[in-house]
């Protein structure tokens, strides 16, 4: 009896150690995602000069990345449901590192668009994969681990503009920043290759029999469209906004982007203990209200230095945990497979595809302040969409 108990304890310990190693690797992958995602905003003007493009034309980099991300979300979920997930993610991270290293050498806009498209495609595979795997590993205890995963995205998002700002100040050029990012991302690919793959929540046969609630999937995808579109638009354009509004030079503007990601990181860090104490719907509601308040301050005082920093902090703090918390919230109402996660992320990538490019066209044709108005409208619409999701779930539960 004692030997059986001892064997059970060893099995539990081994299982716990494996889960810890898997979780650490997923967190590292999300640092890589943050490093990559936050890199483009502070370098937009430099990339425009490198390729001889206008601000409106360079905004199509957002389109390319998001189109790649959308294709990766649609196809990546199905691929990850069928192939060894850790090895597939490892190859995706490797491609991200190589693409980052290539960016400083690309002199033509169309070729840069192609490189950024590849980055978006591979980012989606990493994003969908890690979000699905963290659920498979931790199952019903996933909430704090999910928020922790997205915290590390914010860590990468904070480090990236700081590195780029330092590269600009030390070398006078942003290109060295991309080399540093590539060096940081490359070792993360190695972490995935030896990891054993976790067991899915459902088998292939169970997945074939189970039909997800596609209306709920569509509603959540629309919510992701609004939240992700607002988040990436602000992170991508705030640096250019600061320069074009003559609030600061490029190096200082990169620090404003870093301030957004710093607040974003604080928000996701705070969400980890909150996820264990508060209902997801409460966290999401508070998140959206804070984000709307931050944008409201910026709209009211678009040329104020104090409003810029305080509004940026509030928006970053508020928008931070809405994304992972809605994933946890939805996981309580349906089975999460890689394919379902892929559909959610297709909604997010559609927001990333359309909104930054739309804002880029308004930036020169109307005013840089259009950035704030578009994101403000999206924050209000996200509040409304969350209300619709709650109403649908209430009616569905009553049936």
C-alpha positions as CSV (number, residue, x, y, z in Angstrom):
1,X,0.0,0.0,0.0
2,X,2.8,2.4,0.9
3,X,4.7,1.6,-2.3
4,X,1.6,2.3,-4.3
5,X,1.1,5.6,-2.5
6,X,4.8,6.5,-3.1
7,X,4.5,5.7,-6.8
8,X,1.4,7.9,-7.0
9,X,3.3,10.8,-5.3
10,X,6.2,10.4,-7.8
11,X,3.8,10.4,-10.7
12,X,2.1,13.5,-9.5
13,X,5.5,15.2,-8.9
14,X,6.7,14.3,-12.4
15,X,3.4,15.5,-13.9
16,X,3.7,18.8,-12.0
17,X,7.3,19.3,-13.1
18,X,6.4,18.6,-16.7
19,X,3.5,21.1,-16.5
20,X,5.8,23.7,-15.0
21,X,8.3,23.2,-17.9
22,X,5.5,23.4,-20.5
23,X,4.1,26.6,-18.9
24,X,7.5,28.2,-18.8
25,X,8.0,27.5,-22.5
26,X,4.6,28.9,-23.4
27,X,5.4,32.1,-21.4
28,X,8.7,32.4,-23.2
29,X,6.9,32.1,-26.6
30,X,4.6,35.0,-25.5
31,X,7.6,37.1,-24.6
32,X,8.7,36.6,-28.2
33,X,5.3,37.5,-29.5
34,X,5.3,40.7,-27.4
35,X,8.8,41.6,-28.7
36,X,7.7,41.2,-32.3
37,X,4.3,42.9,-32.0
38,X,5.6,46.0,-30.3
39,X,8.5,46.5,-32.6
40,X,6.7,48.0,-35.6
41,X,5.1,51.0,-34.0
42,X,8.2,52.9,-33.0
43,X,10.0,52.1,-36.3
44,X,7.2,53.1,-38.7
45,X,8.8,56.4,-39.7
46,X,12.2,54.7,-40.0
47,X,10.8,51.9,-42.2
48,X,9.0,54.5,-44.3
49,X,12.3,56.3,-44.9
50,X,14.1,52.9,-45.6
51,X,11.6,52.0,-48.3
52,X,10.9,55.6,-49.6
53,X,7.3,55.4,-48.6
54,X,4.7,57.7,-47.2
55,X,3.0,57.2,-43.8
56,X,-0.2,56.1,-45.5
57,X,1.7,53.6,-47.6
58,X,3.8,52.2,-44.7
59,X,0.5,51.6,-42.8
60,X,-0.1,48.6,-45.2
61,X,2.5,46.8,-43.1
62,X,-0.2,46.4,-40.5
63,X,-2.5,45.0,-43.2
64,X,0.2,42.5,-44.3
65,X,0.9,41.3,-40.8
66,X,-2.8,41.0,-39.9
67,X,-3.7,39.3,-43.1
68,X,-0.9,36.7,-42.5
69,X,-2.2,36.4,-38.9
70,X,-5.7,35.9,-40.0
71,X,-4.7,33.1,-42.4
72,X,-2.5,31.6,-39.7
73,X,-5.5,31.7,-37.3
74,X,-7.8,30.0,-39.7
75,X,-5.4,27.3,-40.8
76,X,-3.1,27.2,-37.7
77,X,-5.8,25.8,-35.4
78,X,-6.5,22.9,-37.8
79,X,-2.8,22.2,-38.2
80,X,-2.2,22.2,-34.5
81,X,-5.1,19.8,-33.9
82,X,-3.4,17.3,-36.3
83,X,0.4,17.8,-36.0
84,X,2.9,17.6,-33.1
85,X,2.1,21.0,-31.5
86,X,5.4,21.8,-29.8
87,X,7.6,21.1,-32.9
88,X,5.2,23.1,-35.1
89,X,5.4,26.1,-32.8
90,X,9.2,25.8,-32.6
91,X,9.4,26.1,-36.4
92,X,7.1,29.2,-36.3
93,X,9.3,30.9,-33.6
94,X,12.4,30.2,-35.7
95,X,10.8,31.9,-38.8
96,X,9.8,34.9,-36.6
97,X,13.5,35.3,-35.5
98,X,14.8,35.0,-39.1
99,X,12.2,37.5,-40.4
100,X,13.1,40.1,-37.7
101,X,16.7,39.8,-38.7
102,X,15.8,40.4,-42.4
103,X,13.8,43.6,-41.9
104,X,16.7,46.0,-41.8
105,X,18.0,44.7,-45.1
106,X,14.7,45.2,-47.1
107,X,14.8,48.4,-49.3
108,X,11.5,47.9,-51.1
109,X,8.0,48.3,-49.6
110,X,6.5,45.3,-51.4
111,X,9.3,43.0,-50.2
112,X,9.0,44.4,-46.6
113,X,5.2,43.7,-46.8
114,X,6.0,40.1,-47.8
115,X,8.4,39.7,-44.8
116,X,5.8,41.2,-42.4
117,X,3.2,38.9,-43.8
118,X,5.3,35.9,-42.9
119,X,5.7,37.3,-39.4
120,X,2.0,37.6,-39.0
121,X,1.4,34.0,-40.3
122,X,3.9,32.5,-37.8
123,X,2.8,34.7,-34.9
124,X,-0.7,33.3,-35.3
125,X,0.5,29.7,-35.0
126,X,2.4,30.6,-31.8
127,X,-0.5,32.6,-30.4
128,X,-3.2,30.0,-31.1
129,X,-0.9,27.2,-30.1
130,X,0.1,28.6,-26.7
131,X,-3.4,29.8,-25.8
132,X,-4.8,26.3,-26.5
133,X,-2.0,24.4,-24.9
134,X,-2.2,26.3,-21.6
135,X,-5.8,25.2,-21.4
136,X,-4.9,21.6,-22.2
137,X,-2.2,21.6,-19.5
138,X,-4.0,23.3,-16.6
139,X,-7.7,22.6,-17.6
140,X,-10.2,23.8,-15.0
141,X,-7.4,25.6,-13.1
142,X,-6.3,27.6,-16.1
143,X,-7.5,31.1,-15.2
144,X,-4.4,32.5,-13.4
145,X,-2.1,30.6,-15.8
146,X,-3.9,32.1,-18.8
147,X,-3.5,35.6,-17.4
148,X,0.1,34.9,-16.6
149,X,0.6,33.8,-20.2
150,X,-0.7,37.1,-21.5
151,X,1.3,39.0,-18.9
152,X,4.5,37.7,-20.6
153,X,3.2,39.1,-23.9
154,X,3.2,42.5,-22.2
155,X,6.7,41.9,-20.8
156,X,7.9,41.5,-24.4
157,X,5.8,44.4,-25.5
158,X,7.5,46.6,-22.9
159,X,11.1,45.5,-23.7
160,X,10.8,45.9,-27.4
161,X,10.3,49.7,-27.7
162,X,12.8,50.2,-24.9
163,X,15.4,48.3,-26.9
164,X,14.5,50.2,-30.1
165,X,14.7,53.6,-28.3
166,X,18.1,52.7,-27.0
167,X,19.2,51.6,-30.5
168,X,18.1,55.0,-31.9
169,X,19.9,56.9,-29.1
170,X,23.1,54.9,-29.3
171,X,23.5,54.3,-33.0
172,X,21.1,56.9,-34.5
173,X,19.3,54.1,-36.3
174,X,16.5,51.8,-35.4
175,X,17.9,48.8,-37.3
176,X,20.2,47.6,-34.5
177,X,17.0,47.1,-32.5
178,X,15.7,44.5,-34.9
179,X,19.0,42.5,-34.6
180,X,18.7,42.5,-30.8
181,X,15.1,41.3,-31.1
182,X,16.0,38.5,-33.4
183,X,18.8,37.4,-31.0
184,X,16.4,37.3,-28.1
185,X,13.7,35.4,-30.0
186,X,15.9,32.7,-31.6
187,X,16.7,30.6,-28.4
188,X,13.0,30.3,-27.6
189,X,12.5,28.1,-30.6
190,X,15.0,25.6,-29.1
191,X,12.9,25.3,-25.9
192,X,10.0,23.7,-27.8
193,X,11.7,20.9,-29.7
194,X,12.3,18.4,-26.8
195,X,8.9,19.0,-25.0
196,X,6.4,16.1,-25.0
197,X,3.0,17.2,-26.4
198,X,0.1,17.5,-23.8
199,X,-3.1,15.5,-24.1
200,X,-5.9,17.4,-25.8
201,X,-9.1,18.2,-23.9
202,X,-11.1,16.0,-26.3
203,X,-10.0,13.2,-28.7
204,X,-10.3,13.4,-32.4
205,X,-13.5,11.3,-32.3
206,X,-15.0,13.5,-29.6
207,X,-14.1,16.6,-31.5
208,X,-15.8,15.3,-34.6
209,X,-19.0,14.6,-32.7
210,X,-19.0,17.9,-30.7
211,X,-20.4,20.9,-32.5
212,X,-19.4,24.3,-31.0
213,X,-22.0,27.0,-30.5
214,X,-21.1,28.9,-33.6
215,X,-23.2,31.9,-32.7
216,X,-21.4,32.3,-29.4
217,X,-18.1,31.8,-31.3
218,X,-19.1,34.6,-33.7
219,X,-20.1,37.0,-30.9
220,X,-16.8,36.3,-29.1
221,X,-14.8,36.7,-32.3
222,X,-16.5,40.2,-32.8
223,X,-15.5,41.1,-29.3
224,X,-11.9,40.1,-30.1
225,X,-12.1,42.1,-33.3
226,X,-12.8,45.3,-31.3
227,X,-10.4,44.7,-28.4
228,X,-7.5,43.5,-30.4
229,X,-8.0,46.1,-33.1
230,X,-8.0,48.9,-30.5
231,X,-5.0,47.5,-28.7
232,X,-2.8,47.0,-31.8
233,X,-3.9,50.3,-33.3
234,X,-2.9,52.3,-30.2
235,X,0.4,50.4,-29.8
236,X,1.2,50.7,-33.4
237,X,0.3,54.4,-34.0
238,X,0.8,56.3,-30.7
239,X,4.5,56.8,-31.4
240,X,3.8,58.3,-34.8
241,X,0.9,60.4,-33.2
242,X,3.4,61.9,-30.7
243,X,5.8,62.9,-33.4
244,X,3.2,64.2,-35.8
245,X,1.5,66.3,-33.0
246,X,5.0,67.7,-32.2
247,X,4.8,66.4,-28.7
248,X,8.2,64.8,-28.8
249,X,11.0,63.4,-31.0
250,X,11.1,59.8,-32.2
251,X,13.2,58.4,-29.3
252,X,10.9,59.9,-26.7
253,X,7.9,58.8,-28.7
254,X,9.2,55.2,-28.4
255,X,9.2,55.7,-24.6
256,X,5.5,56.6,-24.8
257,X,4.9,53.3,-26.6
258,X,6.9,51.6,-23.8
259,X,4.7,53.4,-21.3
260,X,1.6,51.9,-22.9
261,X,3.2,48.4,-22.8
262,X,4.3,49.0,-19.2
263,X,0.8,49.8,-18.1
264,X,-0.4,46.9,-20.2
265,X,2.0,44.7,-18.2
266,X,0.8,46.1,-14.9
267,X,-2.8,45.4,-15.9
268,X,-2.0,41.8,-16.8
269,X,0.1,41.3,-13.6
270,X,-2.8,42.6,-11.5
271,X,-5.3,40.3,-13.4
272,X,-3.5,37.1,-12.1
273,X,-4.6,37.4,-8.5
274,X,-7.9,39.1,-9.5
275,X,-8.7,36.1,-11.8
276,X,-8.7,33.8,-8.7
277,X,-11.0,36.1,-6.7
278,X,-13.4,37.9,-9.2
279,X,-15.8,36.6,-11.8
280,X,-14.4,37.1,-15.4
281,X,-17.4,39.2,-16.4
282,X,-16.6,41.7,-13.6
283,X,-12.9,42.0,-14.7
284,X,-13.9,42.5,-18.3
285,X,-16.4,45.2,-17.5
286,X,-13.9,47.1,-15.4
287,X,-11.2,46.7,-18.0
288,X,-13.4,48.2,-20.8
289,X,-14.5,51.1,-18.6
290,X,-10.9,52.0,-17.7
291,X,-9.8,51.8,-21.4
292,X,-12.7,54.1,-22.4
293,X,-11.8,56.6,-19.7
294,X,-8.1,56.7,-20.8
295,X,-9.1,57.4,-24.4
296,X,-11.6,60.0,-23.2
297,X,-8.8,61.9,-21.5
298,X,-6.8,61.9,-24.7
299,X,-9.7,63.0,-26.8
300,X,-10.5,65.9,-24.4
301,X,-6.8,67.1,-24.3
302,X,-5.1,65.8,-27.5
303,X,-2.1,68.2,-27.2
304,X,-1.5,67.9,-23.4
305,X,1.7,66.1,-22.3
306,X,0.1,65.2,-19.0
307,X,-3.0,63.8,-20.7
308,X,-0.8,61.8,-23.1
309,X,0.9,60.0,-20.3
310,X,-2.1,59.5,-18.0
311,X,-4.4,58.5,-20.9
312,X,-1.9,56.1,-22.2
313,X,-1.4,54.5,-18.8
314,X,-5.2,54.2,-18.2
315,X,-5.9,52.8,-21.7
316,X,-3.0,50.3,-21.4
317,X,-4.1,49.3,-17.9
318,X,-7.7,48.8,-18.9
319,X,-7.3,47.0,-22.2
320,X,-4.6,44.6,-20.8
321,X,-6.6,41.7,-19.5
322,X,-9.8,41.9,-21.5
323,X,-8.3,39.5,-24.1
324,X,-7.2,36.6,-21.9
325,X,-10.2,37.1,-19.5
326,X,-12.7,36.6,-22.3
327,X,-10.9,33.4,-23.3
328,X,-11.2,32.1,-19.8
329,X,-14.9,33.3,-19.7
330,X,-15.7,31.5,-22.9
331,X,-13.9,28.4,-21.8
332,X,-16.6,28.0,-19.1
333,X,-19.3,27.9,-21.7
334,X,-17.8,25.7,-24.4
335,X,-15.0,23.2,-25.1
336,X,-11.8,24.9,-26.3
337,X,-10.0,23.2,-29.1
338,X,-7.2,24.6,-31.3
339,X,-9.8,25.0,-34.1
340,X,-12.2,27.1,-31.9
341,X,-9.3,29.2,-30.6
342,X,-8.3,29.7,-34.2
343,X,-11.7,31.1,-35.0
344,X,-11.5,33.5,-32.0
345,X,-8.1,34.7,-33.2
346,X,-9.3,35.1,-36.7
347,X,-11.7,37.7,-35.3
348,X,-8.8,39.3,-33.5
349,X,-6.7,39.3,-36.6
350,X,-9.5,40.9,-38.6
351,X,-9.4,43.8,-36.2
352,X,-5.7,43.9,-36.5
353,X,-6.0,43.8,-40.3
354,X,-8.6,46.5,-40.8
355,X,-8.3,49.1,-38.0
356,X,-4.6,50.1,-38.1
357,X,-4.7,50.5,-41.8
358,X,-7.9,52.4,-41.7
359,X,-6.4,54.7,-39.1
360,X,-3.3,55.1,-41.3
361,X,-5.4,56.5,-44.1
362,X,-7.1,58.9,-41.8
363,X,-3.8,60.0,-40.2
364,X,-2.7,62.0,-43.3
365,X,-6.1,62.7,-44.9
366,X,-7.9,64.0,-41.8
367,X,-5.7,64.4,-38.7
368,X,-3.6,62.3,-36.3
369,X,-6.3,62.9,-33.7
370,X,-8.5,60.5,-35.7
371,X,-6.5,57.7,-34.0
372,X,-8.1,58.6,-30.7
373,X,-11.7,58.9,-32.0
374,X,-11.6,55.6,-33.8
375,X,-10.2,53.7,-30.8
376,X,-12.8,55.5,-28.5
377,X,-15.6,54.3,-30.7
378,X,-14.2,50.8,-30.6
379,X,-14.0,50.8,-26.8
380,X,-17.7,51.8,-26.6
381,X,-18.7,49.1,-29.1
382,X,-16.7,46.5,-27.2
383,X,-18.8,47.3,-24.1
384,X,-21.9,46.9,-26.1
385,X,-20.7,43.6,-27.6
386,X,-19.9,42.2,-24.2
387,X,-23.5,43.1,-23.1
388,X,-24.8,41.1,-26.1
389,X,-22.7,38.1,-25.1
390,X,-24.0,38.1,-21.6
391,X,-27.6,38.4,-22.8
392,X,-27.1,35.5,-25.2
393,X,-25.6,33.3,-22.5
394,X,-28.4,34.1,-20.1
395,X,-31.1,33.3,-22.6
396,X,-29.3,30.1,-23.7
397,X,-28.9,28.9,-20.1
398,X,-32.7,29.5,-19.5
399,X,-33.6,27.2,-22.4
